[in-house]
Amino acid sequence: MSTYVYGITASSHPALPEGMGGVGDPQRPVRVIEEGELAAIVSEAPEGLRPKRKDLLAHQNVLSEAGAGGPLLPMRFGSVAPDDASVTGVLAERAEHYLERLRALDGKVEYNVKASHDEEAVLHRVMGENPELRAMTEANRQAGGGTYEDRLRLGEMVVAAVQAREAEDAAELRRALEPTAAAASAGPDSTGWLANLSFLVDRESAAVFLDAVEEVRKSHPHIEVRVNGPLPPYSFVEPGPAQPAETTH
């Protein structure tokens, strides 16, 4: 039977509540397997696991319960190892790394920040910053809209200017928020977002980070900023003793 891995803790971590259920229908009993100074929170992996709401919530609930007792390295939903021995083998092999990560993430949470442009506002800003664009727009207007080539060239220049502004705003966003975080990590590029960033934040000073986000919103009204958190620090844990199951792709 494959082993589903929720997270990694120290072997001294407080015990989990009796009878805790994890993923699956019926829910698989959650248990702890130890290897030296480390422990993995696991259960049997159900066959045909999919990222359904019920199982996503069960995964998150296990992490929330475990995280309340001390530092935890969370694994992403769908992390499955061939068996318990595979898990303990990786814990033994990478013990030094995992113990360092547990110390580094103690008392920390993750906030994910995504940003996009307000289309009308950013066009207004780009035109205001670029005299050449304004001049070409006015010339086309006076020429009754301009030729097809003129309109095409203007459109290409506007797109290029907006893309340059996206890159600048993404860099400005990161510079503004990084000083209030312990670490930052860029997430995968996603259509529709000019920035997808995760920040590792001290749980006790999260208000400082969120204040910095509000300052960005005020100083950059053409940027729409969305914040998700606090979350387990998924983005700051290197791959663990399991890989996402193919069934979750």
N, C-alpha and C positions, 0 to 999 in steps of 0.2 A: 504493500500500500504506500503510495506517495505521501510525502509530508508537506503540509502547508505551513509556511513560515510567516508569522505576523511581525515579529521583531526580535531584537537581541538586547539583553540586559546583562547586568552583573549577576553572578550566582548568588550574591547577597541581597538581591532585590526582594522586597516584601512579597509574600505569597499572593497569588491572585484569588479572587472570591471563589468559594467552593461552587462547583457545578456550572461554571461559566461556559456558555456555548459560543461557537464560532461560526464559520461559513458552512453552508450545506443545508439540505432539507431532508431529514431533520438535521438540526445543528450538530456539528461534530464537537465533542468535548475538547476544551482547550487544556493543554498541559504544558509542562516546562521540562526541557531536557538540558542537563548541565554538562559543561566541559571545562574543567579547571575553574578559572575566575569568571567564566562567562556562562550565560544560559540563553536558550532560544525558546520563545513562546510559540508553540506549534499546535496543530491538530492534524487529524487525517485529512487528506485532500479529497474532496468529493469529485467524482467523475463528471466530465462535461461542465465544469465550472464556467459560468458567464458573469460578466459584471452587472448583475441585476441589483436593483436598489436594496433588496433585503440583505444580500451578501455584502454589498459595499458598506452598509450600515453595521453589519456584524463585525466586519474587519475593523472599522473605525471604533466601534465600541470596545473591542479588545485592546486596541492601542490606547484609548482614553483611560480605561481602567488601569492598565499597566503603567502608563505615563504618569498617573497621579501618584505613584509610589516612588518615583525617582527617574533618573535618566534612562532613555530608551532609544535604540536605533530602529526606527520603523521601516518595515519593508513595504513595498507597494503592493496593492491588491493583485492577487494572482501569482504570488511568488511560491513556487513549488519545487521541492527537492525530491530526488528519487526515493530517499528513505531517511530515517533518523541518523544513521551512521554517516551519511553524506553531510548532514548538517553539523554534527559534532566534529567531523573531519575538517571542515572549513573553519569552524570556531577555533580549533587547535592550531591550524595553519596560520590564521590571521589574528591570533589573540592580541598581539601587541597593537596592531592597527585598531581593532575594535575597542580595546580598552582606552586608547587615546581618544577615539571618537566619542566614547561615552563621557569622558571627562570634559571634552570640548563642548558637547551639546547639553551638558547639565544645566538646567534652568533656562534653556533656550527654546524658542518656538520659531516657526517659519511664517512669513507673510509673503504671499504672491501678489505682485503688482503688474497689472496689464494696462497699457495706455494706447489710446487711439486719438486721431485728430477729429475735431468737429470740422466737417468738410467746408462749410461756409466760412467759419472763422479762420481756418488756416489759409484758404484762398485769399481772404482779405489781407491777412498778414503777409503772405508771399508777395502779393501785388504791392503792398506798402513798402516792402524791403527792396524791391527790384525795379529801378527806374526804366530799364530796358523793356521789361514786360508792360509797364504802364504806357510807355511810348508806342509800343507795337499795338497794344489794345486800342489806343486812341486813334492811331493811323488806320487801323482796320475799320473802326467805327466811322471815321470820316469818309472812308472809301466804300461805304455801304456794306460793310462786312468783310471786305477784302477778297482776294482770290482764294481758290481752294488751297493753293500752296501756302498762302499767307496764314490762313486759318490753321492748317496742319502744323506749320512751324510754330505758331503761337501755342497750340495745344501741346506740342512736344516740349516746349520750353517751360510751360506751366507744370507739366508732369515732373520734369527734371527738378524744378525748384521745390515742388512739394516733397519729392523723395529726399532731397538734400535737407530740407527742414525736418523730415522724419528722423533722419540719422542724427541731426544736431539735438533734437528734442529728446531722443532716447538717451543720448550721452548726458544731457543736462539732468534728466530725471535720475539717472544712476548717481551722478555726482552729488545731487542734492540729498539723496537718501542714504548713501553709503556711510557717511559719518555717524549716523544714528544706529547702525547695525554692526554686528560682529563679523559678518561676511555677506557676500552677495554672489549670486549665481544666475547666469543667463539661461533661460529656458529655451526650448526649441522655437524656431520662427513659426509664427501662426498667422494665417491670413486674416487681415483686418486689424492687426495690432502692430504698432510701431515699436513696442517694447513688451517683453515678457520676462520679468525679473523676479527672482526669489531672494528674500533677505532673511538672514538668521538674526533674530532679535532677542535680547534678554527679556524674559517674561515680565520682570519687575519694572522695566523701563519701556514697555511697549507704547505707552502714551506719548513718549518723546518721538518715537518713530511715526506714529499716526499724526502727530502735530506737523511733522516735516512733510508728510503727504498732503496735508491741508494747505500748507504754504505753497507747494507746487501747484495745486489747483488754483489758488488765488493769483499766483504770479504768471501762470500759463493758462489763461482762460480758453485758449484754443485747443487744449489737451483734455481729453476725458480720461480720468484715472479710476481704475477699479481695483479694490483691495480685497483679497480673500485671506482670512486668518482670524485668530491664530491656528496654525496647522502643525501636525508633527513635522519635524525637519527632514522631510523626504529628500529634498534637493541637496542635502549636505551629508548624506550617507552614501558611500561607495557601494557598488553591487554586493549583495550579501550572499549567504550560503544557498540561495535558490534563485531561479530565473522565472520570469513571468510565464505562466502556462500558455501554450499556443492557443488554448481555447479562449483566452481573454483578448486576443488580437482583433 
